[in-house]
Amino acid sequence: MFKKKGFFYELNKNKIMFLMIAPTLLFFLINSYAPMVGIYYAFTSYDFAGGLFGSPFVGLDNFKFLTQSGILLKLTINTLGYNVVFIILGNVVSIGAAILLSEVRGKLFKKLSQSIMFLPYFVSFVLISVLAFNMFNADSGFVNQLLKSLGLDPVDIYNTPWLWPFLITAFYIWKNLGYSMVIYLASIMGISDEYYEAAKIDGANIFQRIWYITIPMLKSTFIILLLFALGSIMKGQFDLFYQLVGNNGVLFNVTDIVDTYVYRSLKVNFDIGMATAAGLYQSIFGFVMIMTVNYIIKKINDDYALF
């Protein structure tokens, strides 16, 4: 009835399997693919009276404005810069914490430490913003009170832009360390003890065992997490940036990312066309990035590629 190759042959052969994944396919069709019609907003000067297809078509004017005004370049640099630091520093710190925790012999201390490090992952970004405000506000913040008690001049941190890349990175690492560490710790637990026993017999100390066994064995996990992260490298941590910075225009130059710009374009300016253009650029950039990196990794080692 069907050729022994092709989609319809596979559909007939594995119809039960396809039926099982139908709800998932339907979910993505409704929630991910159907809304893609809204991409058309990026090429219009949106008019609330005309709606989606009744708004004036302006072609690439929204993209030209973003490019010529310098906004797109600034947003790209900020978003890429933060995400590169998050990916590199976040993974390095997570690997280090996982290795240290794996070497701990006390089970109670290990479980307690793991729980304490994992706890911030469940903390709301709203609570983080409250914590940051109580630490850094100029009048009664903990940091400035400490500086005053030491006889030093207080620092208006919310009006000091150069500090915020460090503060945002610190809060990101603090919040996500536990989650990433658990993934690497699970990979370490999966390494056979025979490798370590053989290394001990050969006289390798603990640092040599970590360097020559543990870290190389984590390479596949690191590459997979890297590819997943690169797919959203142009998607900033909106909740983190918005809750910490809010509408403080003094900090926009060093903290504004694509996500916060899109949000303000919709909330303040109601410029749906411009916001959609920035969002579309963000998605295309991420797609090209992950396809390129996956292609390079596939050429180097096919086993580490996502597809």
C-alpha positions in Angstrom: 0.0 0.0 0.0 2.8 2.4 0.9 6.3 2.5 -0.3 8.8 1.0 2.1 10.4 4.4 2.6 9.0 7.8 3.4 6.8 9.4 6.0 3.5 7.6 5.2 5.2 4.2 5.4 6.6 5.1 8.9 3.2 6.5 9.9 1.4 3.3 9.0 4.2 1.1 10.6 4.3 3.0 13.9 0.8 4.5 14.1 0.6 3.7 17.8 3.8 5.6 18.5 2.6 8.6 16.4 -0.7 8.5 18.3 1.2 8.7 21.6 3.1 11.8 20.6 0.1 13.5 19.0 -0.8 15.5 22.2 2.8 16.9 22.4 2.8 17.8 18.7 -0.6 19.5 19.1 0.7 21.4 22.1 3.6 22.8 20.1 1.5 23.4 17.0 -1.0 25.6 19.0 1.5 27.3 21.4 4.7 27.6 19.3 3.8 27.5 15.6 0.4 29.1 15.3 1.6 32.3 17.1 4.3 32.7 14.4 1.7 34.4 12.3 2.5 37.4 14.6 5.9 37.8 12.9 4.0 39.9 10.3 3.9 42.6 13.0 7.6 43.2 12.5 6.9 44.5 9.0 4.0 46.8 9.9 3.4 50.1 11.6 0.8 48.6 13.9 -2.6 50.3 14.1 -4.9 49.1 16.8 -7.9 50.0 14.7 -6.7 48.0 11.7 -5.4 44.9 13.6 -2.8 42.5 12.3 -3.6 42.5 8.6 -5.2 46.0 8.5 -2.0 47.8 9.7 0.1 49.7 7.1 2.9 47.5 5.7 6.3 49.3 6.1 8.6 46.5 4.9 12.0 46.6 6.7 11.5 50.1 8.1 11.4 48.8 11.7 14.7 47.0 11.3 16.2 50.0 9.6 15.3 52.2 12.6 16.8 49.7 15.1 20.0 49.5 13.0 20.5 53.1 12.2 19.6 54.4 15.7 22.3 52.1 17.2 19.8 50.5 19.5 20.1 47.1 17.9 23.9 47.1 18.2 23.8 48.1 21.8 21.2 45.5 22.6 23.1 42.8 20.8 26.4 43.6 22.6 24.7 43.7 26.0 22.7 40.5 25.5 25.6 38.6 24.0 28.1 39.9 26.6 25.9 38.9 29.6 25.0 35.5 28.2 28.6 34.6 27.2 29.7 35.5 30.8 26.7 33.6 32.2 27.5 30.5 30.1 31.3 30.4 30.7 31.5 31.5 34.3 28.3 29.7 35.3 29.6 26.4 33.9 33.1 26.8 35.4 31.7 27.6 38.8 29.1 24.7 38.6 31.8 22.2 37.5 34.1 23.3 40.3 31.3 23.1 42.9 30.2 19.6 41.6 33.8 18.3 41.8 34.3 19.7 45.3 31.0 18.2 46.5 31.8 14.8 44.9 35.0 14.6 46.9 33.2 15.1 50.2 32.9 11.9 52.1 30.4 12.9 54.8 26.9 12.0 53.4 25.0 14.4 55.7 27.3 17.3 54.9 27.1 16.6 51.2 23.3 16.5 51.2 23.0 19.6 53.4 25.4 21.5 51.1 23.6 20.4 48.0 20.3 21.5 49.4 21.6 24.9 50.5 23.1 25.6 47.1 20.0 24.4 45.3 17.6 26.5 47.4 18.2 29.9 45.6 17.0 28.4 42.4 13.5 28.4 43.8 13.7 32.0 45.1 11.5 34.4 43.2 13.1 37.2 41.2 10.8 39.6 43.0 12.4 38.5 46.3 15.8 38.9 44.8 15.0 42.5 43.8 13.8 43.2 47.4 17.1 41.7 48.7 19.1 43.8 46.3 17.3 47.0 47.2 17.8 46.3 50.9 21.5 45.7 50.3 22.3 48.5 47.9 19.9 51.5 48.3 21.7 54.7 49.1 19.8 55.7 52.3 19.5 52.6 54.4 21.1 49.7 52.5 23.3 47.2 54.3 26.3 48.0 52.1 26.2 51.8 52.7 25.5 51.3 56.4 28.6 49.1 56.6 30.6 51.7 54.7 29.4 54.5 57.1 30.3 52.4 60.1 33.8 52.0 58.7 34.1 55.8 58.2 33.8 55.6 54.4 31.6 57.6 52.1 28.4 55.8 51.0 28.1 54.8 47.3 24.9 55.4 45.3 24.9 52.0 43.7 21.7 52.5 41.8 23.3 55.5 40.0 26.6 53.8 39.4 26.2 51.9 36.1 29.7 50.2 35.9 28.9 48.2 39.0 25.8 46.5 37.6 27.4 44.0 35.2 29.2 42.5 38.2 26.1 42.6 40.4 23.8 41.0 37.8 26.4 38.3 37.1 26.8 37.6 40.8 23.0 37.3 41.3 22.7 35.0 38.3 25.5 32.7 39.5 24.1 32.6 43.0 20.6 31.7 41.8 21.5 29.1 39.2 24.6 27.5 40.7 22.6 24.7 42.5 20.7 23.6 39.4 23.7 23.4 37.1 25.8 21.8 39.8 23.3 18.9 40.2 23.5 18.1 36.5 27.3 17.9 36.6 27.2 16.1 39.9 25.0 13.4 38.4 27.5 13.0 35.5 30.3 12.6 38.0 28.4 10.0 39.9 28.0 8.1 36.7 31.8 7.8 36.1 33.0 4.3 36.9 35.1 3.9 40.1 37.4 1.6 38.1 39.0 4.7 36.5 39.8 6.2 39.9 41.0 3.0 41.4 43.4 2.4 38.4 44.7 6.0 38.8 45.3 5.5 42.5 47.3 2.3 41.8 49.4 4.3 39.3 50.1 6.9 42.1 47.8 9.7 40.8 46.9 12.2 43.5 43.5 13.8 43.9 44.3 16.8 41.7 45.6 14.5 38.9 42.5 12.3 39.1 40.3 15.4 38.8 42.3 16.8 35.9 42.8 13.6 33.9 39.6 11.7 34.7 36.7 13.8 36.0 37.0 16.9 33.8 37.5 15.0 30.5 34.5 12.8 31.4 32.3 15.9 31.9 33.1 17.1 28.4 30.0 15.6 26.7 27.7 17.1 29.4 29.3 20.5 29.1 28.9 20.5 25.3 25.2 19.5 25.4 24.5 22.2 28.0 26.5 24.7 25.9 24.4 23.9 22.8 21.2 24.3 24.7 22.5 27.6 26.1 23.6 28.9 22.7 20.1 28.4 21.3 18.9 31.1 23.7 22.0 33.2 23.7 20.0 36.2 22.5 17.3 35.6 25.1 18.3 37.4 28.2 17.2 36.6 31.8 14.3 39.1 31.6 13.0 38.5 35.1 16.5 39.0 36.5 17.3 42.2 34.6 13.8 43.8 34.9 13.4 43.1 38.7 16.9 44.3 39.5 17.0 47.4 37.2 13.3 48.2 36.7 12.8 51.5 35.0 16.0 53.1 36.2 17.1 54.8 33.0 20.5 55.6 34.4 21.4 51.9 34.1 19.9 51.2 30.7 23.2 51.7 28.8 24.9 48.8 30.5 21.9 46.6 31.5 19.4 46.9 28.6 19.0 43.7 26.7 16.6 42.7 23.9 14.0 41.3 26.2 13.7 44.4 28.4 13.7 46.7 25.3 10.8 44.7 23.8 8.9 44.8 27.1 9.3 48.6 27.4 8.4 49.1 23.7 5.1 47.4 24.4 4.4 48.8 27.9 5.6 52.4 27.4 5.5 53.1 23.7 2.9 50.5 22.5 5.2 50.1 19.5 4.2 46.5 18.6 6.0 46.6 15.2 9.3 47.7 16.7 9.1 45.2 19.5 8.3 42.3 17.1 11.2 43.3 14.9 13.6 43.1 17.8 12.1 39.8 18.9 12.3 38.3 15.4 16.0 39.4 15.1 16.6 37.8 18.5 15.1 34.5 17.4 16.9 34.3 14.0 20.2 35.2 15.6 19.8 32.3 18.1 18.7 29.9 15.4 21.7 30.7 13.3 24.0 30.5 16.3 22.9 27.0 17.4 22.9 25.6 13.9 26.4 26.9 13.2 27.9 25.6 16.5 26.1 22.3 16.2 27.5 21.9 12.6 31.1 22.7 13.8 30.8 20.2 16.7 29.4 17.6 14.4 32.4 18.0 12.1 34.8 17.6 15.1 33.0 14.8 17.0 29.6 13.6 15.8 28.8 12.0 19.2 28.5 15.4 20.9 26.2 17.0 18.4 22.5 17.5 19.1 21.3 16.4 15.7 
